[in-house]
Amino acid sequence: MKTHCPYCSLQCGMVLEGRRTLEVQPWPEFPVNEGALCRKGWTAASLRGHRERLTTPLVRDRTTGELRAAEWDEALDLVAGRLTALQEQHGKDAVAIFGGGGLTNEKAYQLGKLARVALGTSQIDYNGRWCMSSAASASNQAFGVDRGLPFPLVDIERTDVLVLVGSNLAETMPPAARHLDRLRENGGRVVVIDPRRTPTADRADVFLQPVPGTDLPIALGLLHLLDAAGAVDEEYVATRTTGWEDVRRTASAWWPERVERVSGVSATELRELATLLGDAGKVTVLTARGAEQHAQGTDTVLAWIGVALALGMPGKEHAGYGCLTGQGNGQGGREHGQKADQLPGYRMIDDPAARAHVAKVWGVEPESLPGKGRSAYELLDALGTDGGPKALLVFGSNIVVSAPNATHVTGRLADLDLLVVADLVLSETAALADVVLPVTQWAEETGTMTNLEGRVILRQQAAAPPAGVRTDLDVIAGLAARLGHDFATDPEEVFAELGRASAGGKADYSAITYDRIREEHGVFWGSPRMFAEAFAHPDGRARFIPVEHRGPAEPVDAAYPLHLTTGRVLAQYQSGAQTRRVRELPDAGPFVELHPMLADRIGAYDGRPVVVTTRRGELKAPARVVDTIRPDTVFVPFHWVGANRLTNDALDPSSRMPEFKVCAAAVTA
């Protein structure tokens, strides 16, 4: 069966072979990965048959406090009854839904419909808010539309200079790293900007190592230098953009020496990069979580989009700006309704025309649809409080590990009257639930995903699920039926309805079918290469947006003198609920990466424990002493419980993205 990897946004093509036991084989014809996979992809089938796999619903016994096995009807009846009672007592918004960026488009669509039609609640959001929401906010402001890459990934092989800001592509999506090698073979140059010298930086021609949280002033400094050198494409700016003069005035204050004082990147390095960009015929800028997961993430992306626009690159062949989406369906997951402010087709929920269109597809009155709800972290922060949700349904997310300021969020979960988690294993979040519902994994179900390019692909069922396990679509329909609504469970039928609901929206899937996806190896929504003629604003022009650098929400001080940053490692994925259970993937647990100068100062040794402390919590883990990180910075991977007990929950005012990527910390041996 031809299908796709269950992990990152590349959605690499693969073939699954076998009957009782599945084996992963290459699918060379799929254009995104051409048969290549990372170790996570090659071992993806190993989770099937795992001894920790859930195969029956679990209900917490109120007498003993322990989870016990239950029949499906008992579990769903209990959940529906409790939800109804809580809404009758506290109002519709007493029930909330938290989704995931790894759910199929069909599941994301049905979750949004479950919230707005069957439950009538505005309280729905998802963990994709913590993925690329800052880039989405910036792209909507600058271009009028949000698609991670507005061009196929392979286009970067033909650019002259590729700038990666906050991306460790070689470890987070290894099959994509071949594009860097081919680019360099074609004579192109790769620039990496990261506080750590990662395997991606090792592939670069130019490496800048800034203080965490200072990517924005680097972009402003480049705009300053490009303008001063006469390297701005004045014709492009005049005919295809608006707002340049305001950005020019802002950038004029960011001379190279000022950027150096703030970012740690030398004025010489900045001038050399500006010359490289100004002399290049084609430049592509790609941002990722390192630049985006900040309380000023949207502004940072806007500044880098400004660099691309000043050079006249967006809409040009083999050039422009893009975002490297993280989660498998980070793109499609927010396009069809599981985000607090959106309806299917990337329509905004407060748009009367959007409400009327979607309500007609759903067979309800527009005024019956609730309005905008809380964003992901704000939703979690309100759980169990006066005026906040009393019940939470979780699909495709492991909040206890992945949420910022996780100790606080775990406390909020404990204050709920009802926590329901649908998962395939007893994750850290499922272990706290009142009801746990066992659901299928990727090889056991069919559904579409939208990869980082906006390419809609089809994951096809290759094996039957274990007895007692249901798909998320079955679970959603079962709850909806008990609430008086008829929801489809066949994924192709749901996708067809999604197409009707999205028709005419920014992300219009109405012309895409399962058959087309199979025949064409994926179908782009919109043009494969966007902005060649016009941007998505009514006047067809892109927007320069002036921004100012504010710095991290929590600056270092005498008590917490170091910058803490977090990220991924090669062998693990997201909260690790799946990958930590795959025997073939190395799992040495969390660690703290620090520079030899820092290790010497605090008396730390490689492999020996250190304690990282922030204003929110502490983590004890072995030290990894390396010279590839800044001496003023420590790094902790977030795949295990602990890292996000440290991170800051300060939010970007536009995207509501938490500041995962920098906070003030102290480290002791």
N, C-alpha and C positions, 0 to 999 in steps of 0.2 A: 504494500500500500504506500503510495506517495503521500507524504505529509510534511510537517514542519516541526522544527525543534520547539520544546516547551519553554525555552528560556527567553533570551534577550530579543531586542527589537529587530535584529537582522531577520529573524524567522527563517533561518537557514532551511533549505529543502533537504529532506532525507527520505530514505525508503525503509520501511519496517517489514521484516521478513519473519516468518515462523508462525506457529500455531499456539502452543502452550507457552513457549518462550519466544519473545520477540528479540530480534537482533537489528541493530542500526546499520544500514548500508548507505553508501553515497548516492546522491541524485545529481549527476554531473550537469544535466541540462538546465537545472534551475539557476537563473542568471545571478542571483544575489551572492551565492557562495560557491557555485560551480563544483559541488561535491565536497568541499572542505567543511569540516566541523571542528569545534574545540572539544576538549576532553569532556566537558559537561554534555555536549550534544551526543558524542559517541557513547556515553554511558547512560543516556536518558531513559532507556527502557529498564534499567536495573531496579527502579522503584516499584515496578509491578511485582506483586507477590511478596512485598516486604512484610516482615513479621509485625510491623507497627501499623499496617494498613487497617483503617477502620472499615468494618463491614456491617455494622448495625447501628441504628441511632442510640444515643446515650442521653439519659435524663438524670439530673441530679436529684437524689433522694433527699427530701426535706428533713427526714429524721436523722439519717447518718451523715449527710453532707457529701456522700460519695456518688460518683456517676455509675449508673446501672444500665444494662441493656434494655431496650424498649422496641416495640413494634413501630413501624412507620406511621400507621394511623394514630397510635397513641401520641407519638411525638408531635406530629403536625396538628392534631386536635388540640393538644396542650398549648402549642405556640400560638395558634390562631385564637384560641379562647383568651389567653393572657393578653395578646395584643388588643383584642376588642375591648376587654375590660379596662385596660390602661387608657385607651383612647376615650372611652366613655367617661372615665373619671377625670382625665387631665387634658383632653383635647387631641386632635389629630397629630400634632407635632410631638406627642409623647412617645412616638415610635420613630426610630431612625434606622437608616440602612447605610452600611459602609462597604463599598465594593473594592475592586482591585483592577490594576492595570494589566493583569495577566488574564483576565476573563475575556472570552470571545465577544465579538460584536453582538452576537445574539443574546448572550447573557447580560451584557451591559445595557442593551436596549430593554430587555424584559425587567431588569432591576428598576430602571427608571419608570417603566410603566407600572410595576408593582407599587412603587412609592406613590406615584401621582394619581393613579386610578383606583387600585384596590385599597390602599391605605389612606390616601388623601393627605400624605405628609409632605412637607417641604424639606424634611431633614434627610438628605441623601448626599453623600460625597464619596470620594474614593482615594486610594493611596497614590493614584497617578497625580494628584495635586502636589505630591512630593517628588515628582519625577521631572517633568519639563514644563510645569505651569508658568514659570517665569519667562521661558523662551516663547511659550504660546502667547502670553500677554504682550510681550514685546513685538512679536510678529504681527499680531492683530493690530497693534497701534501703528506699526511702521508700514506694513504691506496690505492690511485690510483682511488678511486671512492667515490662518495658522496651519501649516503643514511642516512637520519636522524638517524634511529635506524637500525643497521644491524642485528637485531634480533627482535622477537615479544616482545611487551611490557610486557607480562606476565612473561617473563624470569627473570625479576628483583625480582620476589618473591623468587627465588631459589639462589640468590647470597648471599654471606656472609656479605659483606659491600657494601652499595650503597652510593655513594657520589654525591650529587646534588649541582652543582655550579651555583648560580644565577638563581635558579628556585623556584617559588612559586606555585608548582604543585597543591597544595590543593585548591587554589583559581582560577588558570588559567585553569585547566582541572580537576575539582573535581572528576569525576568518576575514574580517574587514581589513586587517593589517596588510594583507597582500596588496591592497590598493596603494598604500604608502610606498611599498617597494617598487611597484610598477611606475608610480609617479616619478620616483627618483631615477628609475631606469630610462624614463622618457625625458630626463633632463630637468624635471621640476624640483622644487625645494620644499622641505617640510619644516614648519616652525611649531614648536610645542611650548606652551606656557603653563607651568605647573609648579607648585611648591616642592614637589618631589621629582627626582630624576627617575622616572618610571621606565619600563621596557619600551613604551611609546617614545619617550624622550631619547632613548638610545637609538631609535630609528631616525631621529631628526637631524637636519642640517643646522638648525638654530634652536637653542634651548634657553628660555628665560625662566628664572626661578624666583617669583615674587613672594612677598609676604601674603599669606592667605587673606582673601577679601579685598585685594587691590587690583584686580583685573580691570576695573572701571577706569582708574586714572591712567593705566597703561594705554587703553584705547583713546582717552582724551589727549594724552601726550602724542600719540601717533597722528591724530587729527591735526593737532597743533603743527607738527613737523611737516605733514603732507601739504597743509595749506601754505606754510611758509616757503616750501620748496616749489610751489606752483604745480604740485602733482595732482591736485583735485581736478576731476573731469568736469570742467565748468559747463560744457554743452549738455552733458547728461544731467547734471544737477539742475540746470535751468529748464530742461524740457521734460524731465521725468520725475522730479521731486519737488517738495516744498519744505520750508523751514530751515534751510541751510544757514542762513545768516545768524539765526539764534544759536545754532550749534557752533558756528565759527566763533562767535563771541565767547561762549563758554570755554571752548578749547583753547582760546588764546591765553587763558590764565594758567595752562598746564604745560609750562616749558619743561624740558627734559630734566633739569636739575631738581625741580619740584617733584616730578614723578619719581625720581630716584630716592628722594627723602621719604616719600610715602610708601613706595612699593619695594624698595631694595634693588630694583633693576637699574643698572647703571645708565647714565645719560648716553654713554658711548654705545651700549647695546641697543638702546631705544633708537638712536639716530641710525644705526646700521640697519635695523629692521625697517624703519621708515623708508630708507633708500631702497631696500630690497622690494618693498611693496610698491613704491612709486615707480620703479623701473619695470615692473612686471606687466605683461600684457593681460594676464588673467590671474585673478586672486580669488581664492575661496576661503571664507572664514567659517569655521564650525565651532560652536560652543557645546558644552556638556555640563554635567552636574557640578563640576568644580567651580564653574563661573556662575551657575544659576541658583544653587541652593544657598541663597543668602537673603537677608532681609532687604537687600538692595539688588536682588538678582535681575529683576525686570530692567532696572536702569542700566545694569552692566551689559545685558544683551542689547539694549537700545544703543549703547555707546559703540559696541562692536558692529552692529548693523550700520551705524553711522560711518564707520570706517569703510565698510563694503560699498555703501552708497556714494561716499565721497570719491571713491576710486571708479565709480561707474560700473560696478560688477553685477548686481542683482538683475536677472533677465538676460545676461550675456551668456553665450555658450561656454560651458565648462568653467563657470565662475559664479560668485554670488555669496549668499549667506545661508547656512542651514544649522539645524540642531540635531545632535546625535541622541535620539530618543533612547531611554533606558529599558523600561519594561516591555515585555513581548507585545502587548497591545496598548502601550502608552498613548499611541495616536488614536486608534479607533475607540479606545475605552472612554475617551472624553467626548467623542463626536456624537454619541447617540443617547445620552440622557442620564448617566450615573454621576454627573457633576452637578453641584448644587444650583448652578445658574444656567444650565443648558438643557435643551430639548433635542431630539434626534435631528441629524443633519447639521449639527453645530449651530442650531438656532438658539437665540437667547430667550430665556423663559419669561422675561418681562416685555417681549415684543408681541403686541396684540395679534399681528398677522401670523407669527410663528405659533402662538397658542391656538389660533383658529384652525390652522392647517393640521397640526398634530391631533388636536381634539377631534377633528372630523375623522381621521384615520382610526382613532381609538373609540369612536362612537360615543363621545361624551360632550358635554357643553364646555366651551372654553373657560367660563367662569368657575367651573368646578376644579380646574387645575390649580394646585397651590402655587405660590410665588417662589422667589429665591430663598434658599435655605442657608445654613451655615457652611463655611468651608471646612475641609477635613479636620484640621487641628482644632478649630473653634467648635466644631461639632463634638469632638472627643472631650474637649475641656468643659463642655456644658453637661455631659452625661450625669444623670443623677442629681443635678442641682435644681433649685427652684426655677421653674420655667424651662428647664432643659429636658431632653428625652429621658424616659424611664425605661425604655427597652431599646436594644440594639441588635440588628441582624447583620452578621459579618459574612461576606462572601469573598474568597480569594485574597485575604489579607491576614497578616500576623502582627497585629497592632502592638502587642507587648514588646516585640523586638524592634519593630520598624518606626514607631512614633518617636518624635523628639521629646525630651524631658519625660522619658518612659515611665519612671517611677510614679510621677504625678498622674499620667494617663492610666496606668494600671490601677491606681486608686480610684479613678473615675469609673472604670469598668466595674470595680467591686461595689460601687454605690448604686448600680442599676437594679431595678426590680426583675429584669429579664435580659439575659445575654444568650443569644443563639449564634452558633458558629457552624458554617458549612465548610468542611475540609476533608482531605483524604487521610490525614494523620492527626494525632492529638498534638497539635502545635501548642506553643506556650499560651496562645490566646484561647484555643479550644479547651485547654485544661482548666480554664477559669469559668467556662460556660455553664449555664443551666441546662441547655440542650445542645447536643452536638449531632450534626447531620452528615453522614458519610456520603461523599460525592465522588464522581468519576474523575479520572485524570486524563491528560491530553490524548493518549493513544486509545482511549475507550469511548470517545465521543467525536462528533463532527461539529465543526463551526469555523467561522472566518475570523481572521485577525488582520490588522492593518499595520504593516511594518513601518520602519522609520522613513521610507520613501513615499508613503501614502499608497503603497501597493497592497491591495486587498488579496489575501491568500487564503487557501482552504486547508484546514487541518481535517483529515479524514479518519474515521474510526478504523482501527486496525485489529482490535480485539474486543471481546465482550468483557464488561466489567465484572468484578466478583459478585457473587450472589449477595443480595441485600444492599447493594450500592445503587444510588440513583444519580442522574445528571442534575446539575444546577437548574436546568430548564424544568425538569420534572418537579424539583423542590419548589421553585417559584410558582409553577402552575398549581401545585397542591395547596399551597398557602392561599393563592388567589381564589381557588375554588371554594375554600372554606370561608372566604370573605365575600363570596357571592359573585365572582367574576370568572369568565372562561378565557384562559390563556393557552396558546398553542405550545406544544412541547417538541414538535418536529423542527430541527434547526433550519432546514431549508424554507419551511413555511414562515418561521419567525423572520428569516432574512428577507423574504419577499415583503413582509409587512414593514420591516425596517426600511426597505427601499422606498415604499410608498410614503412613509413618515418623513424620510430625509429628502424627498424630491423637492427640488427648488432651493434647498439650503446650501450653505457654503460647502459642506461635505455631502454631496449628492451621490447616493449609491443606487439610484433608481434604475440605472442601465446595467448594473452588475448582476450577474447570475452565477450560480454554482458552475453551470456548464461553461460559461465564458472563462471563469477562473481556471478551470481544469485545462481548457484548450490553450489559454494564453499564458499559463504559468504565472498567474496573478494579474489583476487589473487595477490600474491607477484610478483613483477618483480624481476628477479634474485632469488637467494636462500633465503628462509625465514631466515636462519641463515648463514651469510656470513663469510668468512675468515677462516673457519675450516681447509682448506688445503693450501690456498694461498691467498695473497693479490692481488689487481688488477694491480699492477705495472708489467712490463714485466718480471722481475726476480722473481716475486711472494713474494717479501719481503716488509714489511712495512718500512717506513722511520722515523727515529728520526730526527727532525729538530731543530737545536739550535736557541734559541730566547733570547733576552735581554729585560728587563723591562725599558720602557721609561717613564711611568707614563701618566696621563691624558694630553690631548693636551692643556688644560687650567687649570693650577694648581691654587689653592686658593692663595689669597694674602690679603693685608690689606683692600683693597676696597671690595673684594668679598671673605670673609673668610670661607664660608661654601661650602660643597659639595651638589649639587642638583642631585637627581636621580629620575627617572620616572618609571611608571609601570602600571599594571592593577589592577582592583578591581573585586570582585566576580560577581557582578550583570551586569557589562557592558562588551562590547567587542569592541576592536579596536577603530575606531573613533566614535563609538556610533550611527552612522547613523541609524542602525536598532534597537539596544537595547534601546536607549533613547526614542524610540517611542512605546515600549511595556509597557503598563500600569502596568502590574504585577511586573515589575522589578523596584526596588527602584532607584530613580535618584535624589540624593541630590545635584548634581553638584560637581564641583571640590573642593578640599580641600588641605591644606598644613599640612603634618604630621611633627611634630617636638618634640624634647625631652623636658621634664620639665625644665632641666637646661638651655637650650637655651631659652625657653619661659620666664623663670624668668629673664634672663639677658636682654631681649629686652622688657619686660613688656607685653607679649602676654598672652591671656587667651583662654581656650578651647571654641570653637564656635564663637569667635570674629575674625574679619578680620585681616589678615596680608598681607603684600606685599612682594613677592619674586621678586628680581631683578637680572638679569644677563646682560652681555654686549650686549645682543640682544633685551631685552624687559623686561616687568614686568607682574606679575599676582597678582590680588587681590582675595583672597579666605579665607573662614573660617579656623581657626587653629584647628587641632586635636592634642592635647597634649598627647603623649603616651611615655611610658618608653621602648618601643620595638624597637626604632630606635637609632642610634648612636647620641651622643650630637653634633657632628660636621657635621651632615647630615640632609637634609630635603627631603621629598618625595612628589611628586605631580602626581596624576594619569593623563593619557594622553587621556582620552576618550572625553574630552571637549576642545573647543577652548581655548587656553591660554598656556597650558603646553609646547607645542612645539614652542611657540614664545620665549621660554627661552633656548631651547636646542641648543647644539653646532653642527655645520655642518662640523666639522673636519672629514676627511674620513680615513678609514683603507686603506693603500696603496695596499693591495692585494684584499680584498673583496669589497672595496668602501662602506663599512658600515659606516654610520654617528655615531658620539659619543653621542647617545641618553642618555646613562646611567650615565654620570657624566659631570658636568661643575661647574665652580666657581659661587657662588651666594651670595647674601646678603638678609637678612630678617629683616623687621621692622614691628612693631605693627601698 
